[in-house]
Amino acid sequence: MTSAHSQTTPSSPAHHLVIPPVLHSPPSLSNLKDHHLSTGNLSVTTQGLESSASSVTNLDLNDGILIHEVDPEVDTAHSEDTTAVGQIDDVADEESRKNLRDHLRRTLSIQREKSDAKRKTDEFLEISSVSPDTTLEGYRPREYFVLTDAGKPVFASRPDGQDVENLSSIMGIVQALLSVFLDDGDKLRCINAGRLRITFLLRSPLYYVCASSWGEPEKTRSHLEYLHLQILSIVTASQLRRIFERRTNFDLRRLLDGSEPFLFSLLARMELDLAIATSSLNCLQLDQSLRARVAEALVPTSKMKDTLYIILVARGQVITLVRPKKHSIHPADIHILVNTVYSPSIVNSPASASWIPVCLPKFNPAGFVNAYITFLHRPDADQKYYQRTTPENNESADTTGASHVAENSQGATSRHTARLVEDSGIGLVCISGGGEFETVRAWCDIVTQKLNDDGSLDALARAVDSGKTSYYASQLGIPGLRHFVYKSRSHVQITLPAFEEPYDTLDAKRRIVTLYQTVHDAIHAKSGQTGNLKLQCIRTEKEIVMGWITQPFELYVVLSPRLPKAAVINAANAVTRWVKKEEGQLFLRDAPVF
């Protein structure tokens, strides 16, 4: 069991980025120290690189396309400093509370002693909770719960349409546990019980809980953070505060009625979306000249005074983004917008366009903006739908659409079956701070006509429909390479190939994403480790997973378990060289401003 006093995550405010000059050749791994890689149970190294080129330094941060967030768990509205509100009706009496508090203190004390002793005597972090032989039973759907600080249920993602008769009891127990720590001036972060990890996030007046048996690290806290941001996109932070200041026992489900499928959609997206996991953006792979030509056509006229952002999307990914000068956008806000754009109520709407209010929590958690959404191109009927679990699908498009008003919760929870979704249309999104619907609509019609006339829209449609906007690791021709994730730290963007054999099934994707999360967590010390790492390497019976962080980039590669050290080094360097060569198509750079 872990509390904030025993595991802390440093937080710092978000910064802005400048688009840097062309980077020098990537650092080399040629002087990598030999790390211990064991078979059977996973062993994670804690040694680093000796290369000065691989040292982690602060970037020169200024205005750029995306806001760089050092710690994605920082709340935009308020911190976790809060006090328990309301009464604990489900705890018998004060004596029971005292016994519970004493038991938790003893357990926490024992865990602290064990953790401290292990750090002093063992240079390796043993990951026994992640097994290469994990079966389907090990990837049962995670469960998410949201409740108020008075113990009122708000949302529950019980899988497979299970009954929620005991929901009130679960909420009462959770509220009691959290209140015990809050009474002591502490905050409960997680409870570990074998493979089961229960993670908590406090964003007063709401509490968020995730129960997972996947064996991943404390990364699910970021899932809870995104769930909080999604709720804020529907009910702003200022509205929440006002409501609960007046009535501490308010039933928030009334305000969120009809939005549950939207929350389920986000949870499904987060399961495999590594852009969300790394607090970055995954742009559509596209010819650089075509992307630039399309972006120039999206620059608004002077009549559109309240325009904030103009975004072109396809297959759940951003094609390009136009923004005001010296004004960046946070990746989390983009993820919320993309989730909104591809909800069934909008994608399947017979209307030519949608005009909806939405709160962008990282931009302004206290107010709404208006989003004009129209689809410039929709695939033919035989191309309209595709399976989420097929290798042809780009992993960032592995998501279930959601709607504020359509689709019942039982259908949403069965999102990992053979259910079909559509998110391959090309959508234009205009975010405005004003209410000039007709002005925005007229301008979007002009843009659409312009893209049609110069052939840009047709070129985009052909690229999207033909699958040329994604690639596979096998196309790189690097021996032993199976998959990778490359994050450009300056652009705050990632690129990764589509999953292919042996990671072409849903469970295989879940397993490899969990390993990615384990390596990412260790490198960034997200679960209370003593310090950050520059390199982390895991070997299982099925693969090698290595994470490497430098000043310009982060790289996570999955390789054959039979590769020797020299081949692992060569593969990592080969991936960085390939990304450097192709970065014009892989990343969104130098987008126009207005």
C-alpha positions as CSV (number, residue, x, y, z in Angstrom):
1,M,0.0,0.0,0.0
2,T,1.4,3.3,-0.9
3,S,0.5,6.8,0.2
4,A,1.7,10.2,-0.9
5,H,4.2,10.3,2.0
6,S,6.0,7.2,0.9
7,Q,5.7,7.8,-2.9
8,T,5.7,11.2,-4.3
9,T,5.7,12.4,-7.9
10,P,7.3,15.8,-8.5
11,S,5.1,18.2,-10.3
12,S,5.9,21.4,-12.2
13,P,3.9,23.7,-14.4
14,A,3.5,23.2,-18.1
15,H,5.9,25.0,-20.4
16,H,5.8,26.1,-24.0
17,L,8.1,24.7,-26.7
18,V,9.9,26.3,-29.6
19,I,10.5,24.3,-32.7
20,P,14.2,23.8,-32.5
21,P,16.7,23.8,-35.4
22,V,17.5,20.6,-37.1
23,L,19.0,18.2,-34.6
24,H,22.4,16.8,-34.9
25,S,23.0,13.1,-35.5
26,P,21.3,11.0,-32.8
27,P,23.5,9.9,-29.9
28,S,25.0,6.5,-30.2
29,L,24.5,3.5,-28.0
30,S,27.9,2.1,-29.0
31,N,29.4,2.6,-25.5
32,L,26.4,1.1,-23.7
33,K,27.4,-0.8,-20.6
34,D,26.5,-4.5,-20.5
35,H,23.2,-4.9,-18.6
36,H,21.8,-7.9,-16.9
37,L,18.9,-9.4,-18.8
38,S,17.3,-12.5,-17.2
39,T,14.9,-15.0,-18.5
40,G,11.8,-16.3,-16.7
41,N,10.6,-13.6,-14.3
42,L,11.4,-10.1,-15.6
43,S,14.4,-8.3,-14.3
44,V,14.7,-4.5,-14.8
45,T,18.1,-2.8,-14.7
46,T,18.7,0.4,-12.9
47,Q,22.1,1.2,-14.5
48,G,22.4,4.0,-17.1
49,L,24.4,5.1,-20.0
50,E,27.9,6.5,-19.6
51,S,27.7,8.4,-22.8
52,S,27.6,12.2,-22.4
53,A,25.5,12.3,-25.5
54,S,22.8,10.4,-23.6
55,S,22.6,12.7,-20.6
56,V,19.2,14.1,-19.8
57,T,19.2,17.9,-19.8
58,N,16.5,20.6,-19.8
59,L,15.2,21.7,-23.1
60,D,15.0,25.4,-24.1
61,L,11.2,25.8,-23.8
62,N,9.2,28.6,-25.3
63,D,6.2,29.0,-27.6
64,G,5.4,26.1,-29.9
65,I,2.6,24.0,-31.4
66,L,2.1,21.8,-28.3
67,I,2.6,22.5,-24.6
68,H,5.2,20.3,-23.0
69,E,3.9,18.9,-19.7
70,V,6.6,17.7,-17.4
71,D,4.1,15.9,-15.1
72,P,0.8,14.9,-16.7
73,E,-0.8,14.4,-13.3
74,V,-0.8,18.1,-12.4
75,D,-4.4,19.3,-12.1
76,T,-5.2,22.5,-13.9
77,A,-7.9,23.7,-11.5
78,H,-6.5,22.7,-8.1
79,S,-4.2,20.4,-6.3
80,E,-5.0,17.3,-4.3
81,D,-4.8,19.2,-1.1
82,T,-8.3,18.7,0.2
83,T,-10.2,17.6,3.2
84,A,-12.9,14.9,3.5
85,V,-16.4,16.3,3.0
86,G,-19.5,14.5,4.2
87,Q,-20.2,11.7,6.5
88,I,-19.1,8.0,6.2
89,D,-22.4,6.3,6.5
90,D,-21.0,2.9,5.6
91,V,-18.4,2.7,8.4
92,A,-20.1,1.3,11.5
93,D,-18.7,3.7,14.2
94,E,-15.6,5.7,15.3
95,E,-14.1,2.5,16.8
96,S,-14.2,0.8,13.4
97,R,-12.6,3.8,11.8
98,K,-9.9,3.8,14.4
99,N,-9.2,0.1,13.8
100,L,-9.1,0.6,10.1
101,R,-6.7,3.5,10.4
102,D,-4.3,1.6,12.7
103,H,-4.3,-1.4,10.4
104,L,-3.5,0.8,7.4
105,R,-0.7,2.5,9.3
106,R,0.9,-0.9,10.2
107,T,0.6,-2.2,6.7
108,L,2.1,1.0,5.2
109,S,4.9,1.0,7.7
110,I,5.8,-2.6,6.8
111,Q,5.8,-1.8,3.1
112,R,8.0,1.2,3.6
113,E,10.6,-0.9,5.5
114,K,10.6,-3.6,2.8
115,S,11.0,-1.1,0.1
116,D,13.8,0.8,1.8
117,A,15.7,-2.4,2.5
118,K,15.4,-3.6,-1.1
119,R,16.7,-0.4,-2.5
120,K,19.8,-0.6,-0.2
121,T,20.6,-4.2,-1.0
122,D,19.6,-4.8,-4.5
123,E,20.5,-2.9,-7.6
124,F,17.8,-4.6,-9.6
125,L,14.0,-3.9,-9.5
126,E,12.3,-7.3,-9.7
127,I,9.0,-7.1,-11.7
128,S,7.4,-10.4,-10.7
129,S,3.9,-9.1,-11.4
130,V,4.4,-9.0,-15.1
131,S,4.7,-12.5,-16.6
132,P,5.4,-13.4,-20.2
133,D,2.9,-16.3,-19.9
134,T,0.0,-14.1,-18.9
135,T,-3.3,-15.6,-20.2
136,L,-6.5,-14.0,-21.1
137,E,-7.5,-14.2,-17.4
138,G,-4.7,-11.8,-16.6
139,Y,-6.2,-9.1,-18.9
140,R,-9.6,-8.9,-17.5
141,P,-11.1,-5.4,-18.2
142,R,-9.9,-2.8,-15.7
143,E,-12.6,-1.3,-13.5
144,Y,-12.9,2.4,-13.0
145,F,-15.0,4.2,-10.4
146,V,-15.8,7.9,-9.8
147,L,-17.4,9.1,-6.6
148,T,-17.9,12.4,-4.8
149,D,-16.0,13.1,-1.6
150,A,-19.3,12.5,0.2
151,G,-19.3,8.9,-1.1
152,K,-22.0,9.4,-3.8
153,P,-21.4,7.2,-7.0
154,V,-20.8,9.1,-10.2
155,F,-19.6,6.6,-12.7
156,A,-18.6,2.9,-12.8
157,S,-17.2,0.9,-15.7
158,R,-18.3,-2.5,-14.6
159,P,-17.2,-4.8,-17.5
160,D,-19.5,-6.9,-19.7
161,G,-22.6,-5.3,-18.4
162,Q,-22.3,-6.7,-14.9
163,D,-24.9,-5.6,-12.3
164,V,-23.9,-2.8,-10.1
165,E,-26.0,-3.8,-7.0
166,N,-23.0,-3.5,-4.7
167,L,-21.9,-0.2,-6.2
168,S,-22.9,1.8,-3.1
169,S,-21.0,-0.6,-0.8
170,I,-17.9,-0.3,-3.0
171,M,-18.1,3.5,-3.0
172,G,-18.6,3.6,0.7
173,I,-15.4,1.5,1.3
174,V,-13.4,3.6,-1.1
175,Q,-14.6,6.8,0.6
176,A,-13.7,5.4,4.0
177,L,-10.2,4.4,2.9
178,L,-9.5,7.8,1.4
179,S,-11.0,9.7,4.4
180,V,-8.7,7.8,6.8
181,F,-5.7,9.1,5.1
182,L,-7.1,12.6,4.6
183,D,-7.8,12.8,8.3
184,D,-4.1,12.1,8.9
185,G,-3.0,14.7,6.4
186,D,-1.9,12.0,3.9
187,K,-3.2,10.9,0.5
188,L,-3.7,7.3,-0.6
189,R,-2.1,6.6,-4.0
190,C,-2.5,2.9,-4.5
191,I,-3.1,-0.5,-2.8
192,N,-1.2,-3.6,-4.0
193,A,-2.8,-7.0,-3.4
194,G,-0.9,-9.6,-5.4
195,R,-1.5,-8.8,-9.1
196,L,-4.3,-6.5,-8.2
197,R,-3.4,-2.8,-8.0
198,I,-6.0,-0.3,-6.9
199,T,-5.0,3.2,-7.8
200,F,-6.5,6.4,-6.5
201,L,-6.7,10.0,-7.7
202,L,-8.2,12.8,-5.6
203,R,-9.5,15.8,-7.5
204,S,-11.9,17.4,-5.0
205,P,-14.9,17.2,-5.0
206,L,-14.4,13.9,-7.0
207,Y,-12.4,10.8,-6.2
208,Y,-11.2,8.4,-9.0
209,V,-10.3,4.8,-8.6
210,C,-8.9,2.1,-11.0
211,A,-8.7,-1.6,-10.2
212,S,-6.4,-3.5,-12.5
213,S,-4.8,-7.0,-12.5
214,W,-2.6,-6.4,-15.6
215,G,0.5,-6.0,-13.6
216,E,1.3,-2.6,-14.9
217,P,3.0,0.1,-12.8
218,E,1.1,3.1,-11.3
219,K,0.5,4.4,-14.8
220,T,-3.2,4.1,-14.4
221,R,-3.1,7.3,-12.4
222,S,-2.8,9.1,-15.7
223,H,-5.9,7.2,-16.9
224,L,-7.7,8.6,-13.9
225,E,-6.4,12.1,-14.7
226,Y,-7.7,11.9,-18.2
227,L,-11.0,10.6,-16.9
228,H,-11.2,13.7,-14.7
229,L,-10.4,16.0,-17.7
230,Q,-13.1,14.3,-19.7
231,I,-15.7,15.0,-17.0
232,L,-14.4,18.6,-16.9
233,S,-15.1,18.8,-20.6
234,I,-18.8,18.2,-19.8
235,V,-19.1,20.0,-16.5
236,T,-16.5,22.7,-15.9
237,A,-14.3,22.9,-12.8
238,S,-16.0,26.1,-11.7
239,Q,-19.4,24.5,-12.1
240,L,-18.3,21.5,-10.0
241,R,-17.1,23.8,-7.2
242,R,-20.2,25.9,-7.1
243,I,-22.5,22.8,-7.1
244,F,-20.7,21.1,-4.3
245,E,-20.2,24.2,-2.2
246,R,-24.0,24.5,-2.1
247,R,-24.8,20.8,-1.7
248,T,-22.1,18.4,-0.6
249,N,-24.3,15.4,-1.3
250,F,-25.3,16.4,-4.8
251,D,-25.9,13.5,-7.2
252,L,-23.6,14.4,-10.2
253,R,-25.1,11.6,-12.3
254,R,-28.0,13.8,-13.2
255,L,-25.6,16.3,-15.0
256,L,-23.6,13.5,-16.7
257,D,-26.7,11.6,-17.8
258,G,-26.2,10.4,-21.3
259,S,-22.5,11.0,-21.4
260,E,-21.4,7.5,-20.1
261,P,-20.7,6.2,-23.6
262,F,-18.3,9.1,-24.1
263,L,-16.4,8.1,-20.9
264,F,-16.3,4.5,-22.0
265,S,-14.9,5.6,-25.3
266,L,-12.1,7.4,-23.6
267,L,-11.3,4.4,-21.4
268,A,-11.1,2.2,-24.5
269,R,-8.8,4.6,-26.3
270,M,-6.5,4.9,-23.3
271,E,-6.0,1.1,-23.2
272,L,-3.8,1.0,-26.2
273,D,-3.1,4.6,-27.1
274,L,0.6,5.2,-26.4
275,A,0.3,8.9,-27.3
276,I,-2.0,9.4,-24.3
277,A,0.3,7.3,-22.1
278,T,3.3,9.5,-23.0
279,S,1.4,12.8,-22.8
280,S,2.1,13.5,-26.5
281,L,0.5,13.6,-29.9
282,N,0.6,11.0,-32.6
283,C,0.1,12.7,-36.0
284,L,-0.9,11.0,-39.2
285,Q,2.0,10.0,-41.4
286,L,1.8,12.1,-44.5
287,D,3.8,13.6,-47.3
288,Q,5.4,16.8,-46.0
289,S,4.4,19.0,-49.0
290,L,0.8,17.8,-48.9
291,R,0.5,18.5,-45.2
292,A,2.0,22.0,-45.7
293,R,-0.4,22.7,-48.6
294,V,-3.4,21.7,-46.6
295,A,-2.3,23.7,-43.5
296,E,-2.0,26.9,-45.6
297,A,-5.6,26.5,-46.7
298,L,-6.8,26.4,-43.1
299,V,-5.4,29.8,-42.1
300,P,-8.6,31.8,-41.1
301,T,-9.5,35.2,-42.4
302,S,-9.5,38.3,-40.3
303,K,-13.3,38.0,-39.9
304,M,-12.9,35.0,-37.6
305,K,-11.8,37.1,-34.7
306,D,-12.6,34.5,-31.9
307,T,-11.0,31.5,-33.6
308,L,-8.7,29.5,-31.3
309,Y,-7.7,26.4,-33.1
310,I,-8.3,24.8,-36.5
311,I,-7.6,21.1,-36.6
312,L,-7.8,18.6,-39.5
313,V,-8.1,14.9,-38.4
314,A,-8.3,11.5,-39.9
315,R,-8.4,8.0,-38.4
316,G,-8.3,9.4,-34.9
317,Q,-5.0,11.3,-35.6
318,V,-4.2,14.9,-36.3
319,I,-3.2,15.8,-39.9
320,T,-2.4,19.4,-39.2
321,L,-3.2,22.2,-36.7
322,V,-3.4,26.0,-37.1
323,R,-3.2,28.2,-34.1
324,P,-2.8,31.8,-33.0
325,K,0.7,33.3,-32.6
326,K,2.3,32.6,-29.3
327,H,-0.5,30.3,-28.3
328,S,0.0,26.6,-27.9
329,I,-2.4,23.7,-27.3
330,H,-2.1,21.0,-24.8
331,P,-2.0,17.3,-26.1
332,A,-4.7,16.4,-23.5
333,D,-7.1,18.9,-25.0
334,I,-6.5,17.4,-28.5
335,H,-7.2,13.9,-27.2
336,I,-10.5,15.1,-25.8
337,L,-11.4,16.8,-29.0
338,V,-10.5,13.8,-31.1
339,N,-12.6,11.6,-28.8
340,T,-15.5,14.0,-29.3
341,V,-15.1,14.2,-33.1
342,Y,-15.4,10.5,-33.6
343,S,-18.4,9.9,-31.3
344,P,-21.3,8.2,-33.1
345,S,-23.6,11.1,-32.5
346,I,-21.4,13.3,-34.7
347,V,-19.8,10.8,-37.1
348,N,-23.2,9.2,-37.9
349,S,-25.2,12.4,-37.9
350,P,-27.1,13.1,-41.1
351,A,-26.4,16.8,-40.6
352,S,-23.6,18.3,-42.6
353,A,-22.0,19.8,-39.5
354,S,-22.2,19.9,-35.7
355,W,-21.9,22.9,-33.4
356,I,-21.3,21.8,-29.8
357,P,-20.0,23.4,-26.6
358,V,-16.9,21.7,-25.0
359,C,-14.6,22.6,-22.2
360,L,-10.9,22.3,-22.9
361,P,-9.6,21.8,-19.3
362,K,-6.0,22.5,-20.0
363,F,-6.9,25.7,-21.9
364,N,-9.5,27.0,-19.5
365,P,-11.1,24.6,-17.0
366,A,-13.7,27.2,-16.0
367,G,-15.5,27.8,-19.3
368,F,-16.7,26.4,-22.6
369,V,-15.7,27.0,-26.2
370,N,-17.7,26.1,-29.3
371,A,-16.5,23.4,-31.7
372,Y,-17.7,23.4,-35.3
373,I,-17.2,19.8,-36.7
374,T,-17.7,18.8,-40.3
375,F,-16.5,15.8,-42.3
376,L,-14.9,16.7,-45.6
377,H,-14.6,13.1,-46.7
378,R,-16.2,9.8,-45.7
379,P,-15.0,6.4,-46.9
380,D,-17.2,4.3,-49.2
381,A,-19.6,1.8,-47.6
382,D,-17.2,-1.1,-48.1
383,Q,-14.4,0.8,-46.5
384,K,-16.5,2.5,-43.7
385,Y,-15.9,0.0,-41.0
386,Y,-12.9,-2.0,-39.8
387,Q,-12.1,-4.3,-36.9
388,R,-10.3,-2.8,-33.9
389,T,-8.2,-5.9,-33.4
390,T,-6.9,-6.4,-36.9
391,P,-3.2,-5.6,-37.7
392,E,-4.3,-3.4,-40.5
393,N,-5.6,-0.8,-38.0
394,N,-3.2,1.8,-36.7
395,E,-3.0,1.4,-33.0
396,S,-3.9,5.0,-32.2
397,A,-7.2,4.4,-34.1
398,D,-8.0,1.4,-31.8
399,T,-10.8,3.1,-30.0
400,T,-14.5,2.9,-29.6
401,G,-16.5,6.0,-30.5
402,A,-18.8,7.5,-28.0
403,S,-21.7,9.9,-27.8
404,H,-23.1,12.2,-25.1
405,V,-26.6,11.0,-25.8
406,A,-26.5,7.8,-27.9
407,E,-25.6,4.1,-27.2
408,N,-26.3,2.4,-23.9
409,S,-23.6,1.5,-21.4
410,Q,-23.8,-2.2,-21.9
411,G,-22.9,-1.8,-25.6
412,A,-20.0,0.5,-24.6
413,T,-18.5,-2.0,-22.2
414,S,-18.4,-4.7,-24.8
415,R,-16.0,-2.5,-26.8
416,H,-13.3,-5.3,-27.2
417,T,-15.5,-7.7,-29.0
418,A,-16.1,-7.9,-32.8
419,R,-17.7,-4.5,-32.6
420,L,-17.0,-2.2,-35.6
421,V,-16.3,1.4,-35.5
422,E,-15.8,4.2,-37.9
423,D,-13.1,6.9,-37.5
424,S,-11.5,7.0,-40.9
425,G,-13.3,10.1,-42.2
426,I,-11.5,13.3,-42.7
427,G,-12.8,15.8,-40.2
428,L,-12.4,19.6,-39.9
429,V,-12.7,21.1,-36.4
430,C,-12.8,24.8,-35.8
431,I,-12.6,25.9,-32.1
432,S,-14.1,29.3,-31.4
433,G,-14.5,31.4,-28.3
434,G,-17.5,33.1,-29.8
435,G,-20.9,32.1,-31.1
436,E,-20.7,33.2,-34.7
437,F,-21.9,29.9,-36.2
438,E,-22.8,31.3,-39.6
439,T,-19.4,33.0,-40.0
440,V,-17.6,29.8,-39.1
441,R,-19.8,27.7,-41.3
442,A,-19.3,29.9,-44.3
443,W,-15.5,29.9,-43.9
444,C,-15.4,26.1,-43.6
445,D,-17.4,25.8,-46.8
446,I,-14.9,28.0,-48.5
447,V,-12.0,25.9,-47.2
448,T,-13.6,22.7,-48.3
449,Q,-14.1,24.1,-51.8
450,K,-10.5,25.3,-51.9
451,L,-9.1,21.9,-50.9
452,N,-11.3,20.3,-53.6
453,D,-10.2,22.6,-56.3
454,D,-6.5,22.2,-55.8
455,G,-6.8,18.4,-55.4
456,S,-5.5,18.3,-51.8
457,L,-8.7,16.7,-50.4
458,D,-8.6,14.0,-53.1
459,A,-4.9,13.3,-52.3
460,L,-5.7,13.1,-48.6
461,A,-8.6,10.8,-49.2
462,R,-6.5,8.4,-51.3
463,A,-3.7,8.3,-48.7
464,V,-6.2,7.6,-45.8
465,D,-8.3,5.0,-47.6
466,S,-5.3,3.2,-49.1
467,G,-3.6,2.8,-45.7
468,K,-0.5,4.8,-46.8
469,T,-0.8,6.8,-43.6
470,S,0.6,4.0,-41.4
471,Y,3.6,1.8,-41.6
472,Y,5.0,-1.4,-40.1
473,A,8.2,-2.2,-38.2
474,S,9.0,-4.9,-40.7
475,Q,9.2,-2.3,-43.5
476,L,12.3,-0.8,-41.8
477,G,14.3,-3.9,-42.5
478,I,16.0,-3.9,-39.1
479,P,16.9,-7.4,-37.9
480,G,15.0,-8.5,-34.8
481,L,12.8,-5.3,-34.7
482,R,9.2,-6.0,-33.8
483,H,7.8,-2.7,-32.7
484,F,8.9,0.7,-31.3
485,V,7.7,4.0,-29.9
486,Y,9.8,7.1,-30.7
487,K,9.0,10.4,-28.9
488,S,10.4,13.6,-30.1
489,R,10.7,15.6,-26.9
490,S,11.0,19.0,-28.8
491,H,7.8,18.4,-30.8
492,V,6.0,16.6,-28.0
493,Q,4.9,14.0,-30.6
494,I,5.4,10.2,-31.0
495,T,5.6,7.9,-34.0
496,L,5.1,4.2,-33.9
497,P,4.3,1.5,-36.4
498,A,1.0,-0.4,-36.6
499,F,1.0,-3.6,-34.6
500,E,1.7,-6.8,-36.6
501,E,2.6,-10.4,-35.8
502,P,3.2,-11.5,-33.1
503,Y,1.3,-8.5,-31.6
504,D,-1.7,-8.7,-33.9
505,T,-4.2,-9.9,-31.3
506,L,-5.8,-7.8,-28.6
507,D,-4.2,-9.6,-25.7
508,A,-0.8,-9.4,-27.3
509,K,-1.3,-5.7,-27.8
510,R,-2.3,-5.4,-24.1
511,R,0.7,-7.3,-23.0
512,I,3.3,-5.3,-25.0
513,V,1.6,-2.0,-24.0
514,T,1.9,-3.0,-20.4
515,L,5.6,-3.7,-20.9
516,Y,6.0,-0.3,-22.5
517,Q,4.3,1.3,-19.5
518,T,6.6,-0.6,-17.1
519,V,9.8,0.6,-18.9
520,H,8.4,4.2,-19.2
521,D,7.4,4.2,-15.6
522,A,10.9,3.1,-14.5
523,I,12.7,5.6,-16.7
524,H,10.6,8.6,-15.5
525,A,10.3,7.3,-11.8
526,K,6.5,7.7,-11.8
527,S,5.9,5.2,-9.1
528,G,8.1,6.7,-6.4
529,Q,11.5,5.3,-7.5
530,T,14.6,6.9,-6.0
531,G,15.5,8.6,-9.3
532,N,15.1,8.7,-13.1
533,L,17.0,6.3,-15.4
534,K,18.6,6.8,-18.8
535,L,18.1,3.2,-19.9
536,Q,15.8,0.4,-18.9
537,C,15.9,-3.1,-20.4
538,I,13.6,-6.0,-19.9
539,R,13.9,-9.5,-21.3
540,T,11.0,-12.0,-21.3
541,E,10.8,-15.4,-22.9
542,K,9.1,-13.7,-25.9
543,E,10.9,-10.4,-26.4
544,I,13.4,-7.7,-25.3
545,V,11.9,-4.3,-24.4
546,M,14.3,-1.4,-24.0
547,G,13.7,2.2,-23.1
548,W,16.3,4.9,-23.8
549,I,16.0,8.6,-23.0
550,T,18.2,11.4,-24.3
551,Q,17.9,15.1,-24.7
552,P,16.2,15.1,-28.1
553,F,14.2,11.9,-27.9
554,E,12.8,8.9,-26.0
555,L,13.0,5.5,-27.7
556,Y,11.2,2.3,-26.7
557,V,11.9,-0.7,-28.8
558,V,10.7,-4.3,-28.8
559,L,13.1,-6.9,-30.2
560,S,13.6,-10.6,-30.6
561,P,14.7,-12.2,-27.3
562,R,17.5,-14.0,-29.1
563,L,19.4,-10.8,-30.1
564,P,22.8,-10.3,-28.5
565,K,23.8,-7.0,-27.0
566,A,25.5,-5.7,-30.1
567,A,22.4,-6.3,-32.2
568,V,20.1,-4.6,-29.7
569,I,22.4,-1.5,-29.8
570,N,22.5,-1.6,-33.6
571,A,18.7,-1.9,-33.8
572,A,18.1,1.1,-31.5
573,N,20.5,3.3,-33.4
574,A,19.0,2.2,-36.7
575,V,15.5,3.2,-35.6
576,T,16.7,6.7,-34.6
577,R,18.4,7.1,-37.9
578,W,15.3,6.1,-39.8
579,V,13.0,8.4,-37.8
580,K,15.5,11.3,-38.4
581,K,15.4,10.6,-42.1
582,E,11.6,10.4,-42.2
583,E,10.6,13.0,-39.6
584,G,9.2,15.3,-42.2
585,Q,6.4,12.8,-42.8
586,L,6.1,11.5,-39.3
587,F,5.8,14.7,-37.3
588,L,3.8,17.9,-37.5
589,R,6.4,20.7,-37.8
590,D,6.2,24.4,-38.5
591,A,2.4,24.6,-38.8
592,P,1.2,28.0,-39.8
593,V,-0.1,30.5,-37.3
594,F,-2.4,33.5,-37.5
